[in-house]
Amino acid sequence: MIELLFMACLSAAPDECQQRSLLYTDVTPMACMMGAQPELARWVEEHPAYTISNWKCRPVRSDELEA
């Protein structure tokens, strides 16, 4: 499983940020990296009050998943 991990900050209050993530079960880390910017652009379209400050793709270990 691959996680697209990103920081979403309120546009009106850039110091108020939250860590968010999108999980993928059927992509490689390279595919996540290649598709991250369009995916994040879609996320921002759906959440116009936010901007993305940074992001990364990483493998998720099974012990990191919430039940």
SETI-581728 format. One record per residue: residue number from 1; x, y, z of N, C-alpha, C, O in turn. Coordinates in pm, whole numbers, padded with zeros to 5 digits. Layout:
BEGIN
<torpa->NUM; n.c1->X; n.c2->Y; n.c3->Z; ca.c1->X; ca.c2->Y; ca.c3->Z; c.c1->X; c.c2->Y; c.c3->Z; o.c1->X; o.c2->Y; o.c3->Z> .
...
% end
This chain:
BEGIN
<torpa->1; n.c1->00085; n.c2->-00117; n.c3->00000; ca.c1->00000; ca.c2->00000; ca.c3->00000; c.c1->00090; c.c2->00123; c.c3->00000; o.c1->00192; o.c2->00128; o.c3->00069> .
<torpa->2; n.c1->00050; n.c2->00223; n.c3->-00078; ca.c1->00125; ca.c2->00347; ca.c3->-00092; c.c1->00038; c.c2->00461; c.c3->-00039; o.c1->-00082; o.c2->00466; o.c3->-00063> .
<torpa->3; n.c1->00102; n.c2->00553; n.c3->00032; ca.c1->00033; ca.c2->00668; ca.c3->00088; c.c1->00087; c.c2->00796; c.c3->00024; o.c1->00208; o.c2->00817; o.c3->00017> .
<torpa->4; n.c1->-00005; n.c2->00880; n.c3->-00021; ca.c1->00028; ca.c2->01015; ca.c3->-00063; c.c1->00001; c.c2->01103; c.c3->00058; o.c1->-00114; o.c2->01133; o.c3->00090> .
<torpa->5; n.c1->00107; n.c2->01144; n.c3->00124; ca.c1->00100; ca.c2->01220; ca.c3->00248; c.c1->00123; c.c2->01367; c.c3->00216; o.c1->00219; o.c2->01401; o.c3->00147> .
<torpa->6; n.c1->00035; n.c2->01456; n.c3->00264; ca.c1->00050; ca.c2->01598; ca.c3->00233; c.c1->00003; c.c2->01686; c.c3->00348; o.c1->-00075; o.c2->01644; o.c3->00433> .
<torpa->7; n.c1->00051; n.c2->01810; n.c3->00348; ca.c1->00010; ca.c2->01910; ca.c3->00445; c.c1->-00089; c.c2->02004; c.c3->00377; o.c1->-00058; o.c2->02065; o.c3->00275> .
<torpa->8; n.c1->-00208; n.c2->02014; n.c3->00435; ca.c1->-00312; ca.c2->02103; ca.c3->00384; c.c1->-00325; c.c2->02219; c.c3->00482; o.c1->-00353; o.c2->02200; o.c3->00600> .
<torpa->9; n.c1->-00304; n.c2->02340; n.c3->00430; ca.c1->-00310; ca.c2->02460; ca.c3->00513; c.c1->-00426; c.c2->02548; c.c3->00469; o.c1->-00455; o.c2->02559; o.c3->00350> .
<torpa->10; n.c1->-00492; n.c2->02609; n.c3->00566; ca.c1->-00600; ca.c2->02701; ca.c3->00533; c.c1->-00543; c.c2->02822; c.c3->00458; o.c1->-00444; o.c2->02880; o.c3->00500> .
<torpa->11; n.c1->-00606; n.c2->02858; n.c3->00349; ca.c1->-00560; ca.c2->02973; ca.c3->00271; c.c1->-00567; c.c2->03101; c.c3->00353; o.c1->-00479; o.c2->03186; o.c3->00343> .
<torpa->12; n.c1->-00672; n.c2->03117; n.c3->00433; ca.c1->-00691; ca.c2->03238; ca.c3->00513; c.c1->-00601; c.c2->03241; c.c3->00637; o.c1->-00579; o.c2->03348; o.c3->00695> .
<torpa->13; n.c1->-00550; n.c2->03125; n.c3->00677; ca.c1->-00463; ca.c2->03117; ca.c3->00795; c.c1->-00354; c.c2->03014; c.c3->00766; o.c1->-00362; o.c2->02900; o.c3->00813> .
<torpa->14; n.c1->-00251; n.c2->03053; n.c3->00689; ca.c1->-00151; ca.c2->02957; ca.c3->00642; c.c1->-00074; c.c2->02884; c.c3->00751; o.c1->-00009; o.c2->02783; o.c3->00724> .
<torpa->15; n.c1->-00080; n.c2->02934; n.c3->00873; ca.c1->-00011; ca.c2->02865; ca.c3->00982; c.c1->-00096; c.c2->02753; c.c3->01042; o.c1->-00049; o.c2->02677; o.c3->01127> .
<torpa->16; n.c1->-00222; n.c2->02741; n.c3->00999; ca.c1->-00310; ca.c2->02634; ca.c3->01045; c.c1->-00311; c.c2->02522; c.c3->00942; o.c1->-00383; o.c2->02529; o.c3->00842> .
<torpa->17; n.c1->-00232; n.c2->02419; n.c3->00967; ca.c1->-00214; ca.c2->02309; ca.c3->00872; c.c1->-00253; c.c2->02176; c.c3->00936; o.c1->-00245; o.c2->02159; o.c3->01058> .
<torpa->18; n.c1->-00294; n.c2->02085; n.c3->00851; ca.c1->-00327; ca.c2->01950; ca.c3->00895; c.c1->-00259; c.c2->01852; c.c3->00802; o.c1->-00250; o.c2->01874; o.c3->00681> .
<torpa->19; n.c1->-00211; n.c2->01743; n.c3->00859; ca.c1->-00155; ca.c2->01636; ca.c3->00777; c.c1->-00270; c.c2->01552; c.c3->00724; o.c1->-00357; o.c2->01510; o.c3->00801> .
<torpa->20; n.c1->-00272; n.c2->01528; n.c3->00596; ca.c1->-00375; ca.c2->01448; ca.c3->00531; c.c1->-00305; c.c2->01341; c.c3->00448; o.c1->-00186; o.c2->01350; o.c3->00420> .
<torpa->21; n.c1->-00381; n.c2->01239; n.c3->00409; ca.c1->-00322; ca.c2->01138; ca.c3->00323; c.c1->-00429; c.c2->01071; c.c3->00238; o.c1->-00547; o.c2->01067; o.c3->00274> .
<torpa->22; n.c1->-00384; n.c2->01020; n.c3->00127; ca.c1->-00465; ca.c2->00939; ca.c3->00037; c.c1->-00393; c.c2->00805; c.c3->00025; o.c1->-00272; o.c2->00802; o.c3->00005> .
<torpa->23; n.c1->-00467; n.c2->00696; n.c3->00037; ca.c1->-00407; ca.c2->00563; ca.c3->00030; c.c1->-00440; c.c2->00496; c.c3->-00103; o.c1->-00551; o.c2->00508; o.c3->-00154> .
<torpa->24; n.c1->-00341; n.c2->00426; n.c3->-00156; ca.c1->-00356; ca.c2->00353; ca.c3->-00282; c.c1->-00310; c.c2->00210; c.c3->-00262; o.c1->-00206; o.c2->00185; o.c3->-00201> .
<torpa->25; n.c1->-00386; n.c2->00117; n.c3->-00313; ca.c1->-00348; ca.c2->-00024; ca.c3->-00301; c.c1->-00292; c.c2->-00080; c.c3->-00431; o.c1->-00232; o.c2->-00187; o.c3->-00432> .
<torpa->26; n.c1->-00312; n.c2->-00009; n.c3->-00540; ca.c1->-00278; ca.c2->-00065; ca.c3->-00670; c.c1->-00178; c.c2->00017; c.c3->-00750; o.c1->-00177; o.c2->00009; o.c3->-00873> .
<torpa->27; n.c1->-00093; n.c2->00095; n.c3->-00683; ca.c1->00008; ca.c2->00174; ca.c3->-00754; c.c1->00145; c.c2->00152; c.c3->-00692; o.c1->00158; o.c2->00112; o.c3->-00577> .
<torpa->28; n.c1->00247; n.c2->00178; n.c3->-00771; ca.c1->00384; ca.c2->00170; ca.c3->-00724; c.c1->00424; c.c2->00307; c.c3->-00668; o.c1->00356; o.c2->00406; o.c3->-00693> .
<torpa->29; n.c1->00532; n.c2->00314; n.c3->-00592; ca.c1->00578; ca.c2->00445; ca.c3->-00543; c.c1->00604; c.c2->00543; c.c3->-00659; o.c1->00574; o.c2->00662; o.c3->-00647> .
<torpa->30; n.c1->00660; n.c2->00494; n.c3->-00768; ca.c1->00687; ca.c2->00582; ca.c3->-00883; c.c1->00557; c.c2->00633; c.c3->-00945; o.c1->00548; o.c2->00750; o.c3->-00983> .
<torpa->31; n.c1->00457; n.c2->00547; n.c3->-00956; ca.c1->00327; ca.c2->00590; ca.c3->-01010; c.c1->00263; c.c2->00694; c.c3->-00918; o.c1->00199; o.c2->00787; o.c3->-00966> .
<torpa->32; n.c1->00280; n.c2->00678; n.c3->-00788; ca.c1->00229; ca.c2->00778; ca.c3->-00693; c.c1->00298; c.c2->00912; c.c3->-00717; o.c1->00232; o.c2->01015; o.c3->-00724> .
<torpa->33; n.c1->00429; n.c2->00911; n.c3->-00731; ca.c1->00504; ca.c2->01035; ca.c3->-00755; c.c1->00459; c.c2->01102; c.c3->-00884; o.c1->00444; o.c2->01224; o.c3->-00890> .
<torpa->34; n.c1->00439; n.c2->01022; n.c3->-00988; ca.c1->00400; ca.c2->01076; ca.c3->-01119; c.c1->00258; c.c2->01133; c.c3->-01116; o.c1->00229; o.c2->01231; o.c3->-01184> .
<torpa->35; n.c1->00169; n.c2->01072; n.c3->-01039; ca.c1->00030; ca.c2->01114; ca.c3->-01037; c.c1->-00008; c.c2->01206; c.c3->-00923; o.c1->-00124; o.c2->01247; o.c3->-00913> .
<torpa->36; n.c1->00087; n.c2->01239; n.c3->-00836; ca.c1->00055; ca.c2->01316; ca.c3->-00716; c.c1->00004; c.c2->01456; c.c3->-00747; o.c1->-00096; o.c2->01499; o.c3->-00690> .
<torpa->37; n.c1->00070; n.c2->01528; n.c3->-00835; ca.c1->00030; ca.c2->01667; ca.c3->-00860; c.c1->-00111; c.c2->01679; c.c3->-00916; o.c1->-00188; o.c2->01762; o.c3->-00868> .
<torpa->38; n.c1->-00150; n.c2->01598; n.c3->-01016; ca.c1->-00290; ca.c2->01607; ca.c3->-01061; c.c1->-00389; c.c2->01564; c.c3->-00952; o.c1->-00498; o.c2->01622; o.c3->-00942> .
<torpa->39; n.c1->-00353; n.c2->01465; n.c3->-00873; ca.c1->-00441; ca.c2->01419; ca.c3->-00765; c.c1->-00458; c.c2->01529; c.c3->-00659; o.c1->-00568; o.c2->01552; o.c3->-00610> .
<torpa->40; n.c1->-00349; n.c2->01596; n.c3->-00625; ca.c1->-00356; ca.c2->01704; ca.c3->-00527; c.c1->-00432; c.c2->01825; c.c3->-00583; o.c1->-00502; o.c2->01894; o.c3->-00509> .
<torpa->41; n.c1->-00419; n.c2->01850; n.c3->-00712; ca.c1->-00495; ca.c2->01959; ca.c3->-00774; c.c1->-00646; c.c2->01930; c.c3->-00765; o.c1->-00725; o.c2->02020; o.c3->-00740> .
<torpa->42; n.c1->-00685; n.c2->01804; n.c3->-00786; ca.c1->-00826; ca.c2->01766; ca.c3->-00771; c.c1->-00871; c.c2->01785; c.c3->-00626; o.c1->-00982; o.c2->01832; o.c3->-00601> .
<torpa->43; n.c1->-00785; n.c2->01746; n.c3->-00531; ca.c1->-00820; ca.c2->01760; ca.c3->-00390; c.c1->-00844; c.c2->01907; c.c3->-00355; o.c1->-00940; o.c2->01940; o.c3->-00285> .
<torpa->44; n.c1->-00756; n.c2->01996; n.c3->-00404; ca.c1->-00770; ca.c2->02140; ca.c3->-00376; c.c1->-00897; c.c2->02195; c.c3->-00442; o.c1->-00961; o.c2->02284; o.c3->-00387> .
<torpa->45; n.c1->-00932; n.c2->02144; n.c3->-00560; ca.c1->-01057; ca.c2->02187; ca.c3->-00624; c.c1->-01177; c.c2->02154; c.c3->-00536; o.c1->-01273; o.c2->02231; o.c3->-00528> .
<torpa->46; n.c1->-01172; n.c2->02037; n.c3->-00471; ca.c1->-01281; ca.c2->01994; ca.c3->-00384; c.c1->-01276; c.c2->02061; c.c3->-00246; o.c1->-01375; o.c2->02061; o.c3->-00174> .
<torpa->47; n.c1->-01162; n.c2->02117; n.c3->-00209; ca.c1->-01142; ca.c2->02182; ca.c3->-00080; c.c1->-01079; c.c2->02320; c.c3->-00104; o.c1->-00961; o.c2->02340; o.c3->-00073> .
<torpa->48; n.c1->-01156; n.c2->02414; n.c3->-00160; ca.c1->-01098; ca.c2->02542; ca.c3->-00203; c.c1->-01044; c.c2->02631; c.c3->-00091; o.c1->-00972; o.c2->02727; o.c3->-00118> .
<torpa->49; n.c1->-01077; n.c2->02603; n.c3->00033; ca.c1->-01026; ca.c2->02684; ca.c3->00144; c.c1->-00882; c.c2->02647; c.c3->00181; o.c1->-00821; o.c2->02711; o.c3->00266> .
<torpa->50; n.c1->-00828; n.c2->02543; n.c3->00117; ca.c1->-00696; ca.c2->02492; ca.c3->00152; c.c1->-00594; c.c2->02508; c.c3->00040; o.c1->-00629; o.c2->02517; o.c3->-00077> .
<torpa->51; n.c1->-00468; n.c2->02511; n.c3->00079; ca.c1->-00356; ca.c2->02500; ca.c3->-00014; c.c1->-00270; c.c2->02383; c.c3->00035; o.c1->-00277; o.c2->02344; o.c3->00151> .
<torpa->52; n.c1->-00189; n.c2->02330; n.c3->-00054; ca.c1->-00099; ca.c2->02221; ca.c3->-00020; c.c1->00040; c.c2->02280; c.c3->00000; o.c1->00091; o.c2->02349; o.c3->-00088> .
<torpa->53; n.c1->00101; n.c2->02254; n.c3->00114; ca.c1->00234; ca.c2->02312; ca.c3->00139; c.c1->00347; c.c2->02216; c.c3->00100; o.c1->00451; o.c2->02261; o.c3->00054> .
<torpa->54; n.c1->00328; n.c2->02086; n.c3->00119; ca.c1->00426; ca.c2->01988; ca.c3->00073; c.c1->00362; c.c2->01851; c.c3->00069; o.c1->00255; o.c2->01830; o.c3->00126> .
<torpa->55; n.c1->00428; n.c2->01757; n.c3->00003; ca.c1->00374; ca.c2->01622; ca.c3->-00010; c.c1->00485; c.c2->01523; c.c3->-00036; o.c1->00596; o.c2->01560; o.c3->-00074> .
<torpa->56; n.c1->00454; n.c2->01395; n.c3->-00014; ca.c1->00547; ca.c2->01287; ca.c3->-00048; c.c1->00468; c.c2->01157; c.c3->-00060; o.c1->00359; o.c2->01143; o.c3->-00003> .
<torpa->57; n.c1->00523; n.c2->01064; n.c3->-00132; ca.c1->00468; ca.c2->00929; ca.c3->-00144; c.c1->00557; c.c2->00836; c.c3->-00062; o.c1->00679; o.c2->00848; o.c3->-00063> .
<torpa->58; n.c1->00492; n.c2->00743; n.c3->00009; ca.c1->00570; ca.c2->00649; ca.c3->00089; c.c1->00493; c.c2->00519; c.c3->00105; o.c1->00370; o.c2->00517; o.c3->00104> .
<torpa->59; n.c1->00567; n.c2->00409; n.c3->00121; ca.c1->00500; ca.c2->00282; ca.c3->00151; c.c1->00441; c.c2->00287; c.c3->00292; o.c1->00497; o.c2->00352; o.c3->00381> .
<torpa->60; n.c1->00331; n.c2->00219; n.c3->00311; ca.c1->00268; ca.c2->00213; ca.c3->00442; c.c1->00286; c.c2->00071; c.c3->00496; o.c1->00254; o.c2->-00027; o.c3->00429> .
<torpa->61; n.c1->00339; n.c2->00063; n.c3->00617; ca.c1->00353; ca.c2->-00067; ca.c3->00682; c.c1->00219; c.c2->-00106; c.c3->00743; o.c1->00141; o.c2->-00020; o.c3->00782> .
<torpa->62; n.c1->00192; n.c2->-00234; n.c3->00750; ca.c1->00065; ca.c2->-00280; ca.c3->00803; c.c1->00044; c.c2->-00238; c.c3->00948; o.c1->-00071; o.c2->-00220; o.c3->00990> .
<torpa->63; n.c1->00151; n.c2->-00221; n.c3->01026; ca.c1->00135; ca.c2->-00180; ca.c3->01165; c.c1->00103; c.c2->-00031; c.c3->01179; o.c1->00072; o.c2->00015; o.c3->01289> .
<torpa->64; n.c1->00111; n.c2->00046; n.c3->01069; ca.c1->00076; ca.c2->00188; ca.c3->01073; c.c1->-00071; c.c2->00212; c.c3->01043; o.c1->-00123; o.c2->00322; o.c3->01068> .
<torpa->65; n.c1->-00139; n.c2->00113; n.c3->00991; ca.c1->-00279; ca.c2->00131; ca.c3->00954; c.c1->-00368; c.c2->00128; c.c3->01077; o.c1->-00346; o.c2->00049; o.c3->01169> .
<torpa->66; n.c1->-00468; n.c2->00215; n.c3->01076; ca.c1->-00564; ca.c2->00216; ca.c3->01186; c.c1->-00667; c.c2->00105; c.c3->01164; o.c1->-00700; o.c2->00072; o.c3->01050> .
<torpa->67; n.c1->-00714; n.c2->00051; n.c3->01271; ca.c1->-00813; ca.c2->-00058; ca.c3->01262; c.c1->-00949; c.c2->-00004; c.c3->01225; o.c1->-01045; o.c2->-00080; o.c3->01213> .
% end
